Amino acid sequence: MIDLKDLRENQELYAKGFAKKGVEADIPRVLKLDEEYRGVLQKVEEFRAEKNSVSKQIPNLPPGQRQSKIAEMKTLDGKLDEAEKELNKFFVQLKELTDQIPNPPHESVPEGKDENENAVVRTVGEKPVFDFKPKDHLELGALLDLIDTETAAKVSGARFYYLKNEAVQLEFALIQWLLQKYISKGFTPVTVPMLVKEDMMYATGFFPADRNEIYCVNSNDDNLFLVGTSEVPLSGLHMFKATKADELPKRYVGFSSCFRREAGSYGKDTRGILRVHQFDKMEMFSFCHPDKSWEEHEFLLSIEEEILQELKLPYQVVNICGGDLGAPAAKKYDCEVWIPTQENYRELTSCSNCTDFQARRGGIRFKDENGTHFMHTLNGTAMASTRTIIALLENNQRKDGTVVVPEVLWPFMGGVKEIKPKP
């Protein structure tokens, strides 16, 4: 949800922002409805005040005058009822329009229609050079008995998988290592509900824009939704009570399994575990003072880069262009890691500043001496299990199929420093 007062005052700026995101927003229509809504709201408030005043007078009036005031109250009730109906009509129309309007992008977001026009900010690390033809992660998974997609397809369908043996150790080593790292940086660790109410999907901006990507559970009974990221339940931690300004920022790292229909990706990345319906993920989430959110955005990105550097994975940082930017984000960085067998960088982590977009939709506020205000919210990937395992397997392989485990993970691998082919 955008700030309609700011929209009224900066129409040209918003129009340019929506055009950069490739979104058609009928700004004049939104502003006209907003003006009509505010006009009727004023009438409603006047009728309510008048009715309150009259109701206070009635007990103290003589019987004759009392009947006259009661009749006046009934007339006011009718006027108020009609005005409230009109107000609700404008509210529904305005909400339907504004629900479709994305967060406008920051001025530093590059122009571009899609992912092919994202801007590379920097490239870090040396790509591995092999004196043999490298195996992809699925070949390595079979050779090392780590990944089984064939059985998973029979059990659950396409784009599901089993992780086995050292792959499971690898995932839990990543979780333990990162948990220590984030706690040392002042983040509060959280495990989150993986089923949420529709209001939570709306508040974080996944509905209505990405509704077709989300699994719904028992729509006729529970009507709950499986999260595609722990960003959704994490946002609820400060949704229902204003936080004191001097307590900001509030930083969390959440862990959950994540579920995505991948509805728009049929035919893409079907081999292996790159694009799947279920995976585990650690997610950063920050509730931040508006004056500090761009600084906070760079801070979250710096942690993502620190992780990749300590894992010794070659990567590039990408500033996502307007046309590839989701509805909630004002700016997003992706860290793309090198995948040798694809000879390409692929997204491993992302990091978004949603400014006050989610806060307005979810009522996420802080209070100071001047009253209550909307926070800024930010999120970033700490670890996506399947893609991280792909990157580690492919970049650290040897000719015989052995995979070297990054040194930072050794303390959490139960003595395993190399994953070797099974006899």
C-alpha positions in Angstrom: 0.0 0.0 0.0 1.4 3.3 -1.0 1.2 6.7 0.8 -1.7 8.5 -0.9 -0.8 11.8 0.5 2.7 11.4 -0.9 1.1 10.3 -4.2 -1.0 13.5 -4.4 2.1 15.7 -3.8 4.5 13.8 -6.1 2.4 12.5 -9.0 5.1 12.8 -11.6 7.7 11.0 -9.5 5.3 8.1 -8.9 4.3 8.0 -12.6 8.0 7.6 -13.6 8.4 4.9 -10.9 5.5 2.9 -12.0 6.6 3.2 -15.6 10.1 1.9 -14.6 8.4 -1.2 -13.0 6.4 -1.6 -16.2 3.1 -1.1 -14.4 0.1 0.9 -15.6 -1.4 2.7 -12.7 -4.4 5.1 -13.2 -3.1 7.8 -10.9 -5.9 10.3 -11.7 -8.5 7.7 -11.0 -6.9 6.8 -7.7 -6.6 10.4 -6.6 -10.2 11.2 -7.6 -11.5 8.2 -5.6 -9.3 9.3 -2.7 -10.7 12.8 -2.8 -14.3 11.5 -2.9 -13.5 9.1 -0.1 -12.1 11.8 2.1 -15.0 14.1 1.4 -17.6 11.5 2.5 -15.4 10.6 5.5 -15.6 14.2 6.6 -19.4 14.0 6.3 -19.5 10.8 8.3 -17.4 12.3 11.1 -19.6 15.4 11.2 -22.8 13.3 11.4 -21.2 11.1 14.2 -20.1 14.2 16.1 -23.6 15.8 15.8 -25.3 12.5 16.8 -23.0 12.3 19.8 -23.8 15.9 20.8 -27.6 15.4 20.5 -27.5 12.1 22.4 -25.8 13.9 25.3 -28.5 16.6 25.3 -31.6 14.2 25.4 -31.4 13.0 29.1 -31.4 16.7 30.4 -34.4 18.0 28.2 -38.0 18.4 29.2 -40.3 15.6 27.8 -41.6 17.7 24.9 -38.2 18.8 23.7 -36.9 15.3 24.3 -39.3 13.8 21.7 -38.2 16.4 19.2 -34.5 15.6 19.8 -35.2 11.8 19.5 -36.8 12.5 16.1 -33.7 14.5 15.2 -31.6 11.6 16.2 -33.5 9.2 13.9 -33.0 11.7 11.0 -29.3 11.8 11.8 -29.1 8.0 12.0 -30.6 7.8 8.5 -28.1 10.4 7.1 -25.2 8.6 8.9 -26.3 5.2 7.6 -26.4 6.5 4.0 -23.0 8.3 4.3 -21.4 5.2 5.8 -22.7 3.1 2.9 -21.3 5.6 0.4 -18.0 5.7 2.4 -17.7 1.9 2.2 -18.4 2.0 -1.5 -15.5 4.4 -2.1 -13.3 2.4 0.3 -13.8 -0.8 -1.6 -13.2 0.8 -5.0 -10.1 2.6 -3.7 -8.7 -0.6 -2.1 -9.2 -2.6 -5.3 -7.2 0.0 -7.2 -4.4 0.5 -4.7 -4.0 -3.2 -4.0 -2.7 -3.5 -7.6 -0.2 -0.7 -7.2 3.3 -1.7 -6.4 5.9 0.0 -4.3 7.6 2.6 -6.5 11.3 1.8 -7.2 14.2 3.8 -5.7 15.9 6.2 -8.1 19.0 4.0 -8.1 17.1 1.0 -9.6 18.1 0.6 -13.2 15.8 0.8 -16.2 15.0 -2.6 -17.8 12.1 -4.9 -18.8 13.3 -8.2 -17.3 16.2 -10.2 -15.8 18.3 -9.8 -18.9 18.6 -6.1 -18.1 19.7 -6.3 -14.5 22.8 -4.4 -13.7 26.0 -6.2 -12.4 27.4 -4.2 -9.5 30.5 -6.2 -8.9 32.0 -9.7 -9.5 33.9 -11.4 -6.7 36.0 -14.6 -6.6 37.7 -16.7 -9.1 35.7 -19.3 -11.2 37.1 -22.8 -10.8 39.2 -24.1 -13.6 38.9 -27.9 -14.2 41.2 -30.1 -16.3 38.2 -32.4 -16.8 34.6 -32.1 -17.8 32.7 -31.1 -14.6 29.7 -33.1 -13.5 26.5 -31.3 -12.7 24.9 -31.5 -9.3 22.5 -34.3 -10.3 25.4 -36.5 -11.6 27.4 -35.8 -8.5 24.3 -36.5 -6.4 23.9 -39.9 -7.9 27.6 -40.8 -7.8 27.9 -39.7 -4.1 24.4 -41.0 -3.2 23.3 -37.6 -2.1 20.2 -36.7 -4.2 17.3 -38.9 -5.3 14.7 -37.2 -7.5 13.4 -40.3 -9.2 11.9 -41.8 -6.0 10.7 -38.4 -5.0 8.8 -38.0 -8.3 7.0 -41.3 -7.6 6.2 -40.3 -4.0 5.3 -36.6 -4.6 5.6 -35.7 -8.2 8.0 -33.6 -10.3 10.3 -31.1 -8.7 10.6 -32.9 -5.4 13.7 -34.7 -4.1 15.3 -36.6 -1.3 18.6 -35.4 0.2 20.7 -38.2 1.7 23.9 -38.9 3.6 26.4 -36.1 3.5 24.0 -33.7 1.7 21.9 -33.7 4.8 24.9 -33.1 7.0 25.9 -30.3 4.6 22.5 -28.6 5.0 22.5 -28.8 8.8 26.2 -27.7 8.9 25.2 -24.6 7.0 22.3 -24.0 9.4 24.5 -24.3 12.5 27.3 -22.2 11.1 24.9 -19.4 10.0 23.0 -19.5 13.2 26.2 -18.8 15.1 27.1 -16.1 12.7 23.8 -14.3 12.9 23.5 -14.5 16.6 27.0 -13.0 16.9 25.8 -10.1 14.7 22.8 -9.4 17.0 20.1 -11.2 15.1 17.4 -13.0 17.1 16.9 -16.6 15.8 13.3 -17.6 15.1 11.5 -20.7 13.8 8.2 -19.6 12.3 4.7 -21.0 11.5 4.7 -22.3 7.9 1.0 -21.9 7.5 -0.4 -18.3 7.6 -3.7 -16.5 7.2 -4.6 -14.7 4.0 -4.1 -11.3 5.8 -0.4 -12.1 6.2 0.0 -12.8 2.5 -1.7 -9.5 1.7 0.3 -7.5 4.2 3.7 -8.6 2.8 2.6 -8.0 -0.8 2.4 -11.6 -2.0 -1.3 -11.2 -2.5 -2.8 -10.3 -4.9 0.4 -10.1 -7.2 1.8 -13.6 -6.6 -1.3 -15.5 -5.5 -0.9 -18.2 -8.2 2.5 -19.1 -6.7 1.2 -20.0 -3.2 -0.2 -23.3 -2.1 -3.6 -23.0 -0.3 -4.5 -25.6 2.3 -8.2 -26.7 2.9 -9.7 -23.6 1.4 -13.2 -24.5 2.5 -12.2 -25.1 6.1 -8.9 -23.7 7.3 -8.1 -21.4 4.4 -4.4 -21.2 5.3 -1.5 -20.7 3.0 2.0 -22.4 2.9 4.7 -19.8 3.0 7.2 -19.4 0.2 9.6 -17.6 2.6 9.7 -17.0 6.3 9.6 -13.3 5.4 5.8 -13.6 5.7 5.5 -14.8 9.3 8.5 -12.8 10.4 6.7 -9.6 9.4 4.0 -10.4 11.9 6.4 -10.2 14.9 5.8 -6.4 15.2 2.5 -6.1 13.4 0.2 -5.8 16.3 1.9 -3.4 18.7 3.9 -0.3 18.1 7.6 -0.6 18.8 9.6 2.1 20.6 11.8 4.0 18.3 14.9 3.5 20.4 14.5 -0.3 20.1 15.0 -0.1 16.3 16.3 -1.9 14.3 14.8 -5.2 15.2 16.7 -7.9 13.3 15.7 -11.5 13.0 16.9 -14.6 11.2 14.1 -17.1 10.6 14.2 -20.7 9.5 11.5 -22.6 7.7 10.7 -25.0 5.0 9.3 -23.1 2.0 6.7 -24.0 -0.6 6.3 -22.6 -4.1 4.1 -23.8 -7.0 6.5 -22.4 -9.6 3.4 -21.8 -11.7 5.1 -19.6 -14.2 8.2 -21.7 -14.7 7.1 -24.9 -16.4 9.8 -26.1 -18.7 12.5 -24.1 -16.9 15.3 -25.6 -14.8 13.5 -29.0 -14.5 16.7 -31.0 -14.1 17.8 -31.6 -10.6 17.0 -29.4 -7.5 17.5 -25.9 -8.8 13.9 -25.0 -9.0 11.7 -27.1 -6.7 8.4 -27.0 -4.9 9.8 -27.4 -1.4 13.2 -26.3 0.2 14.6 -25.1 3.5 15.6 -21.5 3.9 17.1 -19.1 6.4 15.8 -15.6 6.0 16.9 -12.2 7.5 14.2 -9.7 8.4 14.8 -6.2 9.7 12.3 -3.7 11.2 14.0 -0.4 10.7 13.6 3.4 11.2 12.8 5.0 7.9 15.9 7.2 8.1 18.1 4.2 8.3 16.7 1.7 5.8 19.0 2.3 2.9 22.0 1.9 5.2 20.3 -1.2 6.6 19.9 -2.6 3.1 23.6 -2.4 2.4 24.3 -4.0 5.8 22.1 -7.0 4.9 23.8 -7.3 1.5 27.2 -7.2 3.2 26.3 -10.3 5.3 25.2 -12.2 2.3 28.5 -11.4 0.6 30.5 -12.3 3.7 28.8 -15.8 3.7 29.6 -16.4 0.0 33.2 -15.3 0.5 33.7 -17.6 3.5 32.3 -20.5 1.5 34.7 -19.5 -1.3 32.0 -19.4 -3.9 32.5 -17.1 -6.9 29.5 -14.7 -7.3 28.3 -11.4 -8.7 26.0 -8.8 -7.1 23.2 -7.6 -9.3 21.0 -4.5 -9.0 17.6 -5.7 -10.1 16.0 -3.6 -12.8 12.5 -2.1 -12.5 10.8 -4.6 -14.8 12.2 -7.5 -12.7 11.4 -6.0 -9.3 8.5 -7.5 -7.4 5.6 -5.5 -6.1 6.7 -4.9 -2.5 10.4 -4.0 -3.1 11.7 -0.5 -3.7 15.1 -2.0 -4.5 16.6 -5.4 -4.6 20.0 -6.9 -4.9 20.6 -10.5 -6.0 23.8 -12.4 -5.3 24.3 -14.8 -8.2 26.7 -17.7 -7.7 28.7 -19.3 -10.5 27.4 -22.7 -11.7 30.2 -24.4 -13.7 28.1 -26.8 -15.7 25.7 -24.1 -16.8 28.6 -21.7 -17.4 26.5 -19.0 -15.9 25.7 -17.1 -12.7 22.4 -18.1 -11.0 20.5 -16.4 -8.2 21.4 -17.7 -4.8 20.3 -15.0 -2.4 18.3 -11.8 -2.7 18.0 -8.7 -0.4 15.1 -6.2 -0.6 14.2 -2.9 0.9 10.4 -2.7 1.0 10.4 0.8 2.6 6.9 1.4 4.2 4.9 -0.7 1.7 4.5 -3.8 3.9 4.2 -1.6 7.0 1.2 0.2 5.6 -0.5 -2.9 4.5 0.1 -4.7 7.8 0.0 -1.7 10.3 3.7 -2.1 11.4 4.5 1.0 13.4 6.9 2.5 15.8 6.3 5.3 18.3 8.4 8.3 19.4 7.8 11.6 21.0 5.9 12.8 17.9 3.5 9.9 17.7 3.3 6.7 15.8 4.8 6.2 12.3 5.2 3.4 9.8 8.5 1.4 9.9 10.5 0.3 7.0 10.9 -3.5 6.5 13.8 -5.3 4.8 14.4 -9.0 4.0 17.3 -11.0 2.7 18.2 -14.6 2.1 20.7 -16.1 4.6 20.6 -19.6 3.0 18.5 -21.4 0.5 19.3 -25.1 1.0 19.0 -26.6 -2.5 20.7 -23.9 -4.5 23.5 -23.6 -1.9 24.1 -27.4 -2.1 24.2 -27.2 -5.9 26.8 -24.4 -5.8 29.0 -26.2 -3.2 28.9 -29.6 -5.1 29.7 -28.2 -8.5 32.3 -25.7 -7.6 34.2 -28.0 -5.2 34.3 -31.2 -7.3 37.4 -33.2 -8.3 38.0 -35.4 -11.3 37.0 -38.6 -9.5 33.7 -37.0 -8.2 35.0 -36.2 -4.7 33.6 -33.0 -3.4 35.7 -30.9 -0.9 33.7 -29.4 2.0 34.4 -25.7 2.7 36.6 -25.3 5.7 34.2 -23.1 7.6 31.7 -26.1 7.7 34.2 -28.7 9.0 33.3 -28.1 12.7 29.7 -29.0 11.9 30.3 -32.0 9.6 31.1 -34.7 12.1 34.7 -35.1 10.8 33.7 -35.1 7.1 36.0 -32.9 5.0 35.5 -34.6 1.7 32.4 -36.3 0.2 33.7 -39.4 -1.7 32.1 -41.7 -4.2 30.5 -44.7 -2.6 32.2 -48.1 -3.2 
